Amino acid sequence: MPQVELRLPAEGAYVSVLRTTTAALAARLDFTLEDIEDLRMAVSEAAAICLECAAEAADLDVVFDLGQDTIGVTVTTTCDAEAEIDEESFAWQVLTTLAREVTATPDGDQLRISLVAGATPLGAAR
């Protein structure tokens, strides 16, 4: 499975680069426009959750695992303090609604959010 890695400063100004990269990779896998937009929003929310706790001068490390009709995305950052996830937050609710699978792995001052999204088969109704 091909893998693409992206490292960005953990600052909101760079999330647009992440969204653009996400859309380009999904388009290469023939995701529908709606699937691409859902994935872009899910990745944006994962990044927003990471940015909330990101330490000063931290990076967002993003890994895309490209499947035949799926993309796995893992967003990781270093936090100021012990990482926590608020599963009641709006960002988490949006993320878990848009992706097939979502996991959050707080590990000390590291936060890793992984998601899997898939393409709608051609001709299938959503």
Secondary structure, 3 states (H helix, E strand, C coil): CCEEEEEEECCHHHHHHHHHHHHHHHHHCCCCHHHHHHHHHHHHHHHHHHHHHECCCCEEEEEEEECCCEEEEEEEEEECCCCCCCCCCHHHHHHHHHCCEEEEEEECCEEEEEEEEECCCCCCCC
